[in-house]
Amino acid sequence: MDQKRLTHLRQLEAESIHIIREVAAEFANPVMLCSSGNASSVMLRRARMACYPGTFRFPLVRGESGWLVG
């Protein structure tokens, strides 16, 4: 993978972690919507990274529509 693309991906990762930390700091009871999809898996991983070295502290709300998209 070329360096420019890798740098861009790292920047997006850092930005998403920053947003999650900001939400955790600003709101009293944040929750995270999740499903069994790839995007939810990535967001859960980013949330764990944002909470490191502490523990993951958001309640999860699982939402499945039953629709297959894609």
N, CA, C and O atoms as a Tripos MOL2 file, in Angstrom:
@<TRIPOS>MOLECULE
protein
  280   279    70     0     0
PROTEIN
NO_CHARGES

@<TRIPOS>ATOM
      1 N           0.8650   -1.1790    0.0000 N.3       1 MET1
      2 CA          0.0000    0.0000    0.0000 C.3       1 MET1
      3 C           0.9070    1.2360    0.0000 C.2       1 MET1
      4 O           1.8770    1.2920    0.7560 O.2       1 MET1
      5 N           0.6000    2.2060   -0.8290 N.am      2 ASP2
      6 CA          1.4680    3.3700   -0.9090 C.3       2 ASP2
      7 C           1.3440    4.2460    0.3450 C.2       2 ASP2
      8 O           0.3500    4.1960    1.0690 O.2       2 ASP2
      9 N           2.3820    5.0450    0.5700 N.am      3 GLN3
     10 CA          2.4860    5.8440    1.7970 C.3       3 GLN3
     11 C           1.3830    6.8910    1.9150 C.2       3 GLN3
     12 O           0.8810    7.1400    3.0110 O.2       3 GLN3
     13 N           1.0010    7.5060    0.7950 N.am      4 LYS4
     14 CA         -0.0420    8.5350    0.8460 C.3       4 LYS4
     15 C          -1.3680    7.9360    1.3050 C.2       4 LYS4
     16 O          -2.0590    8.5240    2.1360 O.2       4 LYS4
     17 N          -1.7210    6.7860    0.7770 N.am      5 ARG5
     18 CA         -2.9750    6.1240    1.1610 C.3       5 ARG5
     19 C          -2.9240    5.7020    2.6290 C.2       5 ARG5
     20 O          -3.9000    5.8790    3.3580 O.2       5 ARG5
     21 N          -1.8070    5.1520    3.0590 N.am      6 LEU6
     22 CA         -1.6560    4.7340    4.4400 C.3       6 LEU6
     23 C          -1.7810    5.9280    5.3760 C.2       6 LEU6
     24 O          -2.4340    5.8280    6.4150 O.2       6 LEU6
     25 N          -1.1730    7.0430    5.0310 N.am      7 THR7
     26 CA         -1.2640    8.2500    5.8380 C.3       7 THR7
     27 C          -2.7070    8.7340    5.9080 C.2       7 THR7
     28 O          -3.1680    9.1480    6.9720 O.2       7 THR7
     29 N          -3.4160    8.6870    4.8030 N.am      8 HIS8
     30 CA         -4.8130    9.1170    4.7740 C.3       8 HIS8
     31 C          -5.6700    8.2150    5.6700 C.2       8 HIS8
     32 O          -6.5330    8.7060    6.3960 O.2       8 HIS8
     33 N          -5.4360    6.9100    5.6200 N.am      9 LEU9
     34 CA         -6.1840    5.9870    6.4730 C.3       9 LEU9
     35 C          -5.8920    6.2310    7.9480 C.2       9 LEU9
     36 O          -6.8000    6.1810    8.7770 O.2       9 LEU9
     37 N          -4.6420    6.4930    8.2770 N.am     10 ARG10
     38 CA         -4.2820    6.7970    9.6710 C.3      10 ARG10
     39 C          -4.9460    8.0890   10.1330 C.2      10 ARG10
     40 O          -5.3750    8.1940   11.2820 O.2      10 ARG10
     41 N          -5.0300    9.0620    9.2470 N.am     11 GLN11
     42 CA         -5.6880   10.3260    9.5790 C.3      11 GLN11
     43 C          -7.1770   10.1010    9.8420 C.2      11 GLN11
     44 O          -7.7210   10.6520   10.8000 O.2      11 GLN11
     45 N          -7.8320    9.3150    9.0230 N.am     12 LEU12
     46 CA         -9.2480    9.0030    9.2310 C.3      12 LEU12
     47 C          -9.4560    8.2410   10.5370 C.2      12 LEU12
     48 O         -10.4190    8.4940   11.2600 O.2      12 LEU12
     49 N          -8.5670    7.3210   10.8340 N.am     13 GLU13
     50 CA         -8.6520    6.5670   12.0820 C.3      13 GLU13
     51 C          -8.5110    7.4940   13.2880 C.2      13 GLU13
     52 O          -9.2860    7.3980   14.2400 O.2      13 GLU13
     53 N          -7.5350    8.3820   13.2510 N.am     14 ALA14
     54 CA         -7.3280    9.3250   14.3520 C.3      14 ALA14
     55 C          -8.5200   10.2600   14.5190 C.2      14 ALA14
     56 O          -8.9070   10.5850   15.6410 O.2      14 ALA14
     57 N          -9.0960   10.6880   13.4100 N.am     15 GLU15
     58 CA        -10.2550   11.5790   13.4670 C.3      15 GLU15
     59 C         -11.4680   10.8700   14.0760 C.2      15 GLU15
     60 O         -12.1960   11.4630   14.8730 O.2      15 GLU15
     61 N         -11.6850    9.6220   13.7080 N.am     16 SER16
     62 CA        -12.8250    8.8880   14.2700 C.3      16 SER16
     63 C         -12.6400    8.6400   15.7620 C.2      16 SER16
     64 O         -13.6080    8.7130   16.5190 O.2      16 SER16
     65 N         -11.4320    8.3500   16.1950 N.am     17 ILE17
     66 CA        -11.1540    8.1690   17.6230 C.3      17 ILE17
     67 C         -11.3830    9.4720   18.3740 C.2      17 ILE17
     68 O         -11.9360    9.4690   19.4730 O.2      17 ILE17
     69 N         -10.9630   10.5760   17.7890 N.am     18 HIS18
     70 CA        -11.1790   11.8860   18.4120 C.3      18 HIS18
     71 C         -12.6740   12.1780   18.5750 C.2      18 HIS18
     72 O         -13.0940   12.6640   19.6250 O.2      18 HIS18
     73 N         -13.4670   11.8900   17.5650 N.am     19 ILE19
     74 CA        -14.9140   12.1360   17.6290 C.3      19 ILE19
     75 C         -15.5520   11.2880   18.7260 C.2      19 ILE19
     76 O         -16.3900   11.7800   19.4810 O.2      19 ILE19
     77 N         -15.1640   10.0300   18.8170 N.am     20 ILE20
     78 CA        -15.7200    9.1570   19.8560 C.3      20 ILE20
     79 C         -15.3590    9.6780   21.2430 C.2      20 ILE20
     80 O         -16.2030    9.6840   22.1390 O.2      20 ILE20
     81 N         -14.1250   10.1110   21.4270 N.am     21 ARG21
     82 CA        -13.7140   10.6670   22.7240 C.3      21 ARG21
     83 C         -14.4740   11.9490   23.0450 C.2      21 ARG21
     84 O         -14.8460   12.1840   24.1940 O.2      21 ARG21
     85 N         -14.7020   12.7660   22.0410 N.am     22 GLU22
     86 CA        -15.4470   14.0080   22.2370 C.3      22 GLU22
     87 C         -16.8920   13.7210   22.6500 C.2      22 GLU22
     88 O         -17.4240   14.3840   23.5400 O.2      22 GLU22
     89 N         -17.5180   12.7530   22.0180 N.am     23 VAL23
     90 CA        -18.8870   12.3670   22.3830 C.3      23 VAL23
     91 C         -18.9210   11.8580   23.8210 C.2      23 VAL23
     92 O         -19.8200   12.2110   24.5840 O.2      23 VAL23
     93 N         -17.9540   11.0360   24.1880 N.am     24 ALA24
     94 CA        -17.9050   10.4990   25.5520 C.3      24 ALA24
     95 C         -17.7440   11.6130   26.5810 C.2      24 ALA24
     96 O         -18.2830   11.5210   27.6840 O.2      24 ALA24
     97 N         -17.0120   12.6550   26.2310 N.am     25 ALA25
     98 CA        -16.7820   13.7610   27.1630 C.3      25 ALA25
     99 C         -17.9620   14.7220   27.2390 C.2      25 ALA25
    100 O         -18.2150   15.2970   28.2980 O.2      25 ALA25
    101 N         -18.6800   14.9050   26.1530 N.am     26 GLU26
    102 CA        -19.7260   15.9230   26.0850 C.3      26 GLU26
    103 C         -21.1110   15.4540   26.5130 C.2      26 GLU26
    104 O         -21.9140   16.2610   26.9810 O.2      26 GLU26
    105 N         -21.4040   14.1780   26.3640 N.am     27 PHE27
    106 CA        -22.7550   13.6880   26.6230 C.3      27 PHE27
    107 C         -22.7840   12.7790   27.8450 C.2      27 PHE27
    108 O         -21.8330   12.0450   28.1140 O.2      27 PHE27
    109 N         -23.8960   12.8410   28.5820 N.am     28 ALA28
    110 CA        -24.0110   12.0740   29.8200 C.3      28 ALA28
    111 C         -24.1940   10.5790   29.5640 C.2      28 ALA28
    112 O         -23.5830    9.7580   30.2480 O.2      28 ALA28
    113 N         -25.0140   10.2230   28.6010 N.am     29 ASN29
    114 CA        -25.3290    8.8140   28.3540 C.3      29 ASN29
    115 C         -25.2390    8.4540   26.8750 C.2      29 ASN29
    116 O         -26.2630    8.1580   26.2590 O.2      29 ASN29
    117 N         -24.0490    8.4710   26.2930 N.am     30 PRO30
    118 CA        -23.9590    8.1080   24.8810 C.3      30 PRO30
    119 C         -24.1900    6.6100   24.6900 C.2      30 PRO30
    120 O         -23.8430    5.8050   25.5540 O.2      30 PRO30
    121 N         -24.7670    6.2500   23.5730 N.am     31 VAL31
    122 CA        -24.9250    4.8450   23.1910 C.3      31 VAL31
    123 C         -24.3940    4.6740   21.7740 C.2      31 VAL31
    124 O         -24.2930    5.6420   21.0200 O.2      31 VAL31
    125 N         -24.0630    3.4660   21.4240 N.am     32 MET32
    126 CA        -23.5750    3.1910   20.0810 C.3      32 MET32
    127 C         -24.5190    2.2070   19.4070 C.2      32 MET32
    128 O         -24.7890    1.1230   19.9260 O.2      32 MET32
    129 N         -25.0140    2.6060   18.2390 N.am     33 LEU33
    130 CA        -25.8410    1.7050   17.4440 C.3      33 LEU33
    131 C         -24.9380    0.6920   16.7610 C.2      33 LEU33
    132 O         -23.8640    1.0390   16.2670 O.2      33 LEU33
    133 N         -25.3670   -0.5340   16.7360 N.am     34 CYS34
    134 CA        -24.5290   -1.5450   16.1140 C.3      34 CYS34
    135 C         -25.3840   -2.6060   15.4500 C.2      34 CYS34
    136 O         -26.5340   -2.8270   15.8280 O.2      34 CYS34
    137 N         -24.8090   -3.2500   14.4630 N.am     35 SER35
    138 CA        -25.4500   -4.3750   13.7860 C.3      35 SER35
    139 C         -24.3640   -5.4210   13.5700 C.2      35 SER35
    140 O         -23.2970   -5.3410   14.1780 O.2      35 SER35
    141 N         -24.6200   -6.3760   12.7310 N.am     36 SER36
    142 CA        -23.6110   -7.4040   12.4860 C.3      36 SER36
    143 C         -22.7680   -7.0900   11.2500 C.2      36 SER36
    144 O         -22.0430   -7.9570   10.7600 O.2      36 SER36
    145 N         -22.8560   -5.8710   10.7480 N.am     37 GLY37
    146 CA        -22.1390   -5.5060    9.5290 C.3      37 GLY37
    147 C         -20.6910   -5.1130    9.7560 C.2      37 GLY37
    148 O         -20.2360   -4.9580   10.8890 O.2      37 GLY37
    149 N         -19.9840   -4.9580    8.6530 N.am     38 ASN38
    150 CA        -18.5720   -4.5920    8.7040 C.3      38 ASN38
    151 C         -18.3490   -3.2150    9.3060 C.2      38 ASN38
    152 O         -17.4110   -3.0280   10.0800 O.2      38 ASN38
    153 N         -19.1920   -2.2520    8.9660 N.am     39 ALA39
    154 CA        -19.0200   -0.8910    9.4830 C.3      39 ALA39
    155 C         -19.1660   -0.8650   10.9980 C.2      39 ALA39
    156 O         -18.4230   -0.1600   11.6800 O.2      39 ALA39
    157 N         -20.1050   -1.6190   11.5240 N.am     40 SER40
    158 CA        -20.2800   -1.6780   12.9760 C.3      40 SER40
    159 C         -19.0700   -2.3150   13.6430 C.2      40 SER40
    160 O         -18.6560   -1.8850   14.7190 O.2      40 SER40
    161 N         -18.5100   -3.3220   13.0220 N.am     41 SER41
    162 CA        -17.3150   -3.9660   13.5720 C.3      41 SER41
    163 C         -16.1540   -2.9870   13.6450 C.2      41 SER41
    164 O         -15.4210   -2.9520   14.6330 O.2      41 SER41
    165 N         -15.9930   -2.1960   12.5970 N.am     42 VAL42
    166 CA        -14.9240   -1.1950   12.5780 C.3      42 VAL42
    167 C         -15.1700   -0.1330   13.6410 C.2      42 VAL42
    168 O         -14.2420    0.2690   14.3430 O.2      42 VAL42
    169 N         -16.4130    0.3240   13.7650 N.am     43 MET43
    170 CA        -16.7150    1.3570   14.7650 C.3      43 MET43
    171 C         -16.5300    0.8370   16.1890 C.2      43 MET43
    172 O         -16.0700    1.5810   17.0550 O.2      43 MET43
    173 N         -16.8730   -0.4040   16.4440 N.am     44 LEU44
    174 CA        -16.6350   -0.9770   17.7690 C.3      44 LEU44
    175 C         -15.1450   -1.0350   18.0790 C.2      44 LEU44
    176 O         -14.7280   -0.7630   19.2050 O.2      44 LEU44
    177 N         -14.3520   -1.3880   17.0860 N.am     45 ARG45
    178 CA        -12.8950   -1.4160   17.2830 C.3      45 ARG45
    179 C         -12.3650   -0.0130   17.5570 C.2      45 ARG45
    180 O         -11.5170    0.1650   18.4310 O.2      45 ARG45
    181 N         -12.8530    0.9850   16.8210 N.am     46 ARG46
    182 CA        -12.4160    2.3680   17.0500 C.3      46 ARG46
    183 C         -12.8360    2.8480   18.4350 C.2      46 ARG46
    184 O         -12.0890    3.5700   19.0950 O.2      46 ARG46
    185 N         -14.0240    2.4530   18.8770 N.am     47 ALA47
    186 CA        -14.4900    2.8430   20.2090 C.3      47 ALA47
    187 C         -13.6070    2.2250   21.2880 C.2      47 ALA47
    188 O         -13.2910    2.8800   22.2820 O.2      47 ALA47
    189 N         -13.2100    0.9780   21.1020 N.am     48 ARG48
    190 CA        -12.2960    0.3540   22.0640 C.3      48 ARG48
    191 C         -10.9560    1.0760   22.0800 C.2      48 ARG48
    192 O         -10.3630    1.2670   23.1420 O.2      48 ARG48
    193 N         -10.4810    1.4760   20.9100 N.am     49 MET49
    194 CA         -9.2240    2.2190   20.8350 C.3      49 MET49
    195 C          -9.3560    3.5780   21.5060 C.2      49 MET49
    196 O          -8.4190    4.0380   22.1600 O.2      49 MET49
    197 N         -10.5030    4.2230   21.3540 N.am     50 ALA50
    198 CA        -10.7250    5.5430   21.9470 C.3      50 ALA50
    199 C         -10.7560    5.4760   23.4650 C.2      50 ALA50
    200 O         -10.3650    6.4340   24.1320 O.2      50 ALA50
    201 N         -11.2080    4.3770   24.0140 N.am     51 CYS51
    202 CA        -11.3160    4.2200   25.4670 C.3      51 CYS51
    203 C         -10.0390    3.6760   26.0980 C.2      51 CYS51
    204 O          -9.9210    3.6590   27.3230 O.2      51 CYS51
    205 N          -9.0910    3.2360   25.2950 N.am     52 TYR52
    206 CA         -7.8630    2.6470   25.8140 C.3      52 TYR52
    207 C          -7.0800    3.6650   26.6250 C.2      52 TYR52
    208 O          -7.0020    4.8070   26.1720 O.2      52 TYR52
    209 N          -6.5070    3.3770   27.7500 N.am     53 PRO53
    210 CA         -6.3430    2.0900   28.4130 C.3      53 PRO53
    211 C          -7.4990    1.7290   29.3360 C.2      53 PRO53
    212 O          -7.4400    0.7120   30.0290 O.2      53 PRO53
    213 N          -8.5350    2.5350   29.3560 N.am     54 GLY54
    214 CA         -9.7110    2.2090   30.1650 C.3      54 GLY54
    215 C         -10.5630    1.1530   29.4840 C.2      54 GLY54
    216 O         -10.1360    0.5100   28.5250 O.2      54 GLY54
    217 N         -11.7570    0.9890   29.9890 N.am     55 THR55
    218 CA        -12.6590   -0.0090   29.4220 C.3      55 THR55
    219 C         -13.7110    0.6610   28.5480 C.2      55 THR55
    220 O         -14.0090    1.8450   28.7080 O.2      55 THR55
    221 N         -14.2530   -0.0960   27.6450 N.am     56 PHE56
    222 CA        -15.3190    0.3720   26.7610 C.3      56 PHE56
    223 C         -16.5420    0.6690   27.6110 C.2      56 PHE56
    224 O         -16.9910   -0.1990   28.3610 O.2      56 PHE56
    225 N         -17.0950    1.8770   27.5130 N.am     57 ARG57
    226 CA        -18.1440    2.2790   28.4430 C.3      57 ARG57
    227 C         -19.4540    2.7030   27.7960 C.2      57 ARG57
    228 O         -20.3120    3.2630   28.4780 O.2      57 ARG57
    229 N         -19.6320    2.4600   26.5280 N.am     58 PHE58
    230 CA        -20.8950    2.8050   25.8740 C.3      58 PHE58
    231 C         -21.8290    1.6020   25.8810 C.2      58 PHE58
    232 O         -21.3930    0.4880   25.5930 O.2      58 PHE58
    233 N         -23.1040    1.8040   26.2040 N.am     59 PRO59
    234 CA        -24.0580    0.7190   25.9710 C.3      59 PRO59
    235 C         -24.2610    0.5490   24.4580 C.2      59 PRO59
    236 O         -24.2130    1.5230   23.7060 O.2      59 PRO59
    237 N         -24.4820   -0.6670   24.0320 N.am     60 LEU60
    238 CA        -24.7140   -0.9460   22.6170 C.3      60 LEU60
    239 C         -26.1960   -1.1780   22.3770 C.2      60 LEU60
    240 O         -26.8570   -1.8810   23.1410 O.2      60 LEU60
    241 N         -26.7090   -0.5870   21.3140 N.am     61 VAL61
    242 CA        -28.0880   -0.8140   20.8940 C.3      61 VAL61
    243 C         -28.0100   -1.5420   19.5620 C.2      61 VAL61
    244 O         -27.5520   -0.9880   18.5630 O.2      61 VAL61
    245 N         -28.4540   -2.7680   19.5610 N.am     62 ARG62
    246 CA        -28.3750   -3.5700   18.3410 C.3      62 ARG62
    247 C         -29.6190   -3.3430   17.4960 C.2      62 ARG62
    248 O         -30.7460   -3.4510   17.9790 O.2      62 ARG62
    249 N         -29.3980   -3.0310   16.2450 N.am     63 GLY63
    250 CA        -30.5040   -2.8000   15.3230 C.3      63 GLY63
    251 C         -30.3110   -3.6000   14.0600 C.2      63 GLY63
    252 O         -29.3650   -3.3610   13.3110 O.2      63 GLY63
    253 N         -31.1780   -4.5280   13.8170 N.am     64 GLU64
    254 CA        -31.1380   -5.3390   12.5970 C.3      64 GLU64
    255 C         -32.4420   -5.1420   11.8470 C.2      64 GLU64
    256 O         -33.5210   -5.3660   12.3950 O.2      64 GLU64
    257 N         -32.3450   -4.7280   10.6080 N.am     65 SER65
    258 CA        -33.5460   -4.5010    9.8060 C.3      65 SER65
    259 C         -34.0000   -5.7680    9.0910 C.2      65 SER65
    260 O         -35.1570   -5.8750    8.6830 O.2      65 SER65
    261 N         -33.0980   -6.7180    8.9420 N.am     66 GLY66
    262 CA        -33.4290   -7.9170    8.1780 C.3      66 GLY66
    263 C         -33.1790   -7.7450    6.6870 C.2      66 GLY66
    264 O         -33.3200   -8.6970    5.9200 O.2      66 GLY66
    265 N         -32.8110   -6.5430    6.2750 N.am     67 TRP67
    266 CA        -32.5430   -6.2550    4.8670 C.3      67 TRP67
    267 C         -31.0700   -6.5140    4.5820 C.2      67 TRP67
    268 O         -30.2040   -6.1600    5.3820 O.2      67 TRP67
    269 N         -30.7960   -7.1210    3.4630 N.am     68 LEU68
    270 CA        -29.4280   -7.2960    3.0110 C.3      68 LEU68
    271 C         -29.1490   -6.2320    1.9660 C.2      68 LEU68
    272 O         -29.8180   -6.1710    0.9340 O.2      68 LEU68
    273 N         -28.1670   -5.4010    2.2330 N.am     69 VAL69
    274 CA        -27.8270   -4.3110    1.3240 C.3      69 VAL69
    275 C         -26.4860   -4.6360    0.6940 C.2      69 VAL69
    276 O         -25.5370   -5.0020    1.3890 O.2      69 VAL69
    277 N         -26.4100   -4.5040   -0.6110 N.am     70 GLY70
    278 CA        -25.1370   -4.6810   -1.2680 C.3      70 GLY70
    279 C         -25.0220   -5.8640   -2.1370 C.2      70 GLY70
    280 O         -23.9710   -6.0910   -2.7350 O.2      70 GLY70
@<TRIPOS>BOND
     1     1     2 1
     2     2     3 1
     3     3     4 2
     4     3     5 am
     5     5     6 1
     6     6     7 1
     7     7     8 2
     8     7     9 am
     9     9    10 1
    10    10    11 1
    11    11    12 2
    12    11    13 am
    13    13    14 1
    14    14    15 1
    15    15    16 2
    16    15    17 am
    17    17    18 1
    18    18    19 1
    19    19    20 2
    20    19    21 am
    21    21    22 1
    22    22    23 1
    23    23    24 2
    24    23    25 am
    25    25    26 1
    26    26    27 1
    27    27    28 2
    28    27    29 am
    29    29    30 1
    30    30    31 1
    31    31    32 2
    32    31    33 am
    33    33    34 1
    34    34    35 1
    35    35    36 2
    36    35    37 am
    37    37    38 1
    38    38    39 1
    39    39    40 2
    40    39    41 am
    41    41    42 1
    42    42    43 1
    43    43    44 2
    44    43    45 am
    45    45    46 1
    46    46    47 1
    47    47    48 2
    48    47    49 am
    49    49    50 1
    50    50    51 1
    51    51    52 2
    52    51    53 am
    53    53    54 1
    54    54    55 1
    55    55    56 2
    56    55    57 am
    57    57    58 1
    58    58    59 1
    59    59    60 2
    60    59    61 am
    61    61    62 1
    62    62    63 1
    63    63    64 2
    64    63    65 am
    65    65    66 1
    66    66    67 1
    67    67    68 2
    68    67    69 am
    69    69    70 1
    70    70    71 1
    71    71    72 2
    72    71    73 am
    73    73    74 1
    74    74    75 1
    75    75    76 2
    76    75    77 am
    77    77    78 1
    78    78    79 1
    79    79    80 2
    80    79    81 am
    81    81    82 1
    82    82    83 1
    83    83    84 2
    84    83    85 am
    85    85    86 1
    86    86    87 1
    87    87    88 2
    88    87    89 am
    89    89    90 1
    90    90    91 1
    91    91    92 2
    92    91    93 am
    93    93    94 1
    94    94    95 1
    95    95    96 2
    96    95    97 am
    97    97    98 1
    98    98    99 1
    99    99   100 2
   100    99   101 am
   101   101   102 1
   102   102   103 1
   103   103   104 2
   104   103   105 am
   105   105   106 1
   106   106   107 1
   107   107   108 2
   108   107   109 am
   109   109   110 1
   110   110   111 1
   111   111   112 2
   112   111   113 am
   113   113   114 1
   114   114   115 1
   115   115   116 2
   116   115   117 am
   117   117   118 1
   118   118   119 1
   119   119   120 2
   120   119   121 am
   121   121   122 1
   122   122   123 1
   123   123   124 2
   124   123   125 am
   125   125   126 1
   126   126   127 1
   127   127   128 2
   128   127   129 am
   129   129   130 1
   130   130   131 1
   131   131   132 2
   132   131   133 am
   133   133   134 1
   134   134   135 1
   135   135   136 2
   136   135   137 am
   137   137   138 1
   138   138   139 1
   139   139   140 2
   140   139   141 am
   141   141   142 1
   142   142   143 1
   143   143   144 2
   144   143   145 am
   145   145   146 1
   146   146   147 1
   147   147   148 2
   148   147   149 am
   149   149   150 1
   150   150   151 1
   151   151   152 2
   152   151   153 am
   153   153   154 1
   154   154   155 1
   155   155   156 2
   156   155   157 am
   157   157   158 1
   158   158   159 1
   159   159   160 2
   160   159   161 am
   161   161   162 1
   162   162   163 1
   163   163   164 2
   164   163   165 am
   165   165   166 1
   166   166   167 1
   167   167   168 2
   168   167   169 am
   169   169   170 1
   170   170   171 1
   171   171   172 2
   172   171   173 am
   173   173   174 1
   174   174   175 1
   175   175   176 2
   176   175   177 am
   177   177   178 1
   178   178   179 1
   179   179   180 2
   180   179   181 am
   181   181   182 1
   182   182   183 1
   183   183   184 2
   184   183   185 am
   185   185   186 1
   186   186   187 1
   187   187   188 2
   188   187   189 am
   189   189   190 1
   190   190   191 1
   191   191   192 2
   192   191   193 am
   193   193   194 1
   194   194   195 1
   195   195   196 2
   196   195   197 am
   197   197   198 1
   198   198   199 1
   199   199   200 2
   200   199   201 am
   201   201   202 1
   202   202   203 1
   203   203   204 2
   204   203   205 am
   205   205   206 1
   206   206   207 1
   207   207   208 2
   208   207   209 am
   209   209   210 1
   210   210   211 1
   211   211   212 2
   212   211   213 am
   213   213   214 1
   214   214   215 1
   215   215   216 2
   216   215   217 am
   217   217   218 1
   218   218   219 1
   219   219   220 2
   220   219   221 am
   221   221   222 1
   222   222   223 1
   223   223   224 2
   224   223   225 am
   225   225   226 1
   226   226   227 1
   227   227   228 2
   228   227   229 am
   229   229   230 1
   230   230   231 1
   231   231   232 2
   232   231   233 am
   233   233   234 1
   234   234   235 1
   235   235   236 2
   236   235   237 am
   237   237   238 1
   238   238   239 1
   239   239   240 2
   240   239   241 am
   241   241   242 1
   242   242   243 1
   243   243   244 2
   244   243   245 am
   245   245   246 1
   246   246   247 1
   247   247   248 2
   248   247   249 am
   249   249   250 1
   250   250   251 1
   251   251   252 2
   252   251   253 am
   253   253   254 1
   254   254   255 1
   255   255   256 2
   256   255   257 am
   257   257   258 1
   258   258   259 1
   259   259   260 2
   260   259   261 am
   261   261   262 1
   262   262   263 1
   263   263   264 2
   264   263   265 am
   265   265   266 1
   266   266   267 1
   267   267   268 2
   268   267   269 am
   269   269   270 1
   270   270   271 1
   271   271   272 2
   272   271   273 am
   273   273   274 1
   274   274   275 1
   275   275   276 2
   276   275   277 am
   277   277   278 1
   278   278   279 1
   279   279   280 2
@<TRIPOS>SUBSTRUCTURE
     1 MET1         2 RESIDUE 1 A MET
     2 ASP2         6 RESIDUE 1 A ASP
     3 GLN3        10 RESIDUE 1 A GLN
     4 LYS4        14 RESIDUE 1 A LYS
     5 ARG5        18 RESIDUE 1 A ARG
     6 LEU6        22 RESIDUE 1 A LEU
     7 THR7        26 RESIDUE 1 A THR
     8 HIS8        30 RESIDUE 1 A HIS
     9 LEU9        34 RESIDUE 1 A LEU
    10 ARG10       38 RESIDUE 1 A ARG
    11 GLN11       42 RESIDUE 1 A GLN
    12 LEU12       46 RESIDUE 1 A LEU
    13 GLU13       50 RESIDUE 1 A GLU
    14 ALA14       54 RESIDUE 1 A ALA
    15 GLU15       58 RESIDUE 1 A GLU
    16 SER16       62 RESIDUE 1 A SER
    17 ILE17       66 RESIDUE 1 A ILE
    18 HIS18       70 RESIDUE 1 A HIS
    19 ILE19       74 RESIDUE 1 A ILE
    20 ILE20       78 RESIDUE 1 A ILE
    21 ARG21       82 RESIDUE 1 A ARG
    22 GLU22       86 RESIDUE 1 A GLU
    23 VAL23       90 RESIDUE 1 A VAL
    24 ALA24       94 RESIDUE 1 A ALA
    25 ALA25       98 RESIDUE 1 A ALA
    26 GLU26      102 RESIDUE 1 A GLU
    27 PHE27      106 RESIDUE 1 A PHE
    28 ALA28      110 RESIDUE 1 A ALA
    29 ASN29      114 RESIDUE 1 A ASN
    30 PRO30      118 RESIDUE 1 A PRO
    31 VAL31      122 RESIDUE 1 A VAL
    32 MET32      126 RESIDUE 1 A MET
    33 LEU33      130 RESIDUE 1 A LEU
    34 CYS34      134 RESIDUE 1 A CYS
    35 SER35      138 RESIDUE 1 A SER
    36 SER36      142 RESIDUE 1 A SER
    37 GLY37      146 RESIDUE 1 A GLY
    38 ASN38      150 RESIDUE 1 A ASN
    39 ALA39      154 RESIDUE 1 A ALA
    40 SER40      158 RESIDUE 1 A SER
    41 SER41      162 RESIDUE 1 A SER
    42 VAL42      166 RESIDUE 1 A VAL
    43 MET43      170 RESIDUE 1 A MET
    44 LEU44      174 RESIDUE 1 A LEU
    45 ARG45      178 RESIDUE 1 A ARG
    46 ARG46      182 RESIDUE 1 A ARG
    47 ALA47      186 RESIDUE 1 A ALA
    48 ARG48      190 RESIDUE 1 A ARG
    49 MET49      194 RESIDUE 1 A MET
    50 ALA50      198 RESIDUE 1 A ALA
    51 CYS51      202 RESIDUE 1 A CYS
    52 TYR52      206 RESIDUE 1 A TYR
    53 PRO53      210 RESIDUE 1 A PRO
    54 GLY54      214 RESIDUE 1 A GLY
    55 THR55      218 RESIDUE 1 A THR
    56 PHE56      222 RESIDUE 1 A PHE
    57 ARG57      226 RESIDUE 1 A ARG
    58 PHE58      230 RESIDUE 1 A PHE
    59 PRO59      234 RESIDUE 1 A PRO
    60 LEU60      238 RESIDUE 1 A LEU
    61 VAL61      242 RESIDUE 1 A VAL
    62 ARG62      246 RESIDUE 1 A ARG
    63 GLY63      250 RESIDUE 1 A GLY
    64 GLU64      254 RESIDUE 1 A GLU
    65 SER65      258 RESIDUE 1 A SER
    66 GLY66      262 RESIDUE 1 A GLY
    67 TRP67      266 RESIDUE 1 A TRP
    68 LEU68      270 RESIDUE 1 A LEU
    69 VAL69      274 RESIDUE 1 A VAL
    70 GLY70      278 RESIDUE 1 A GLY
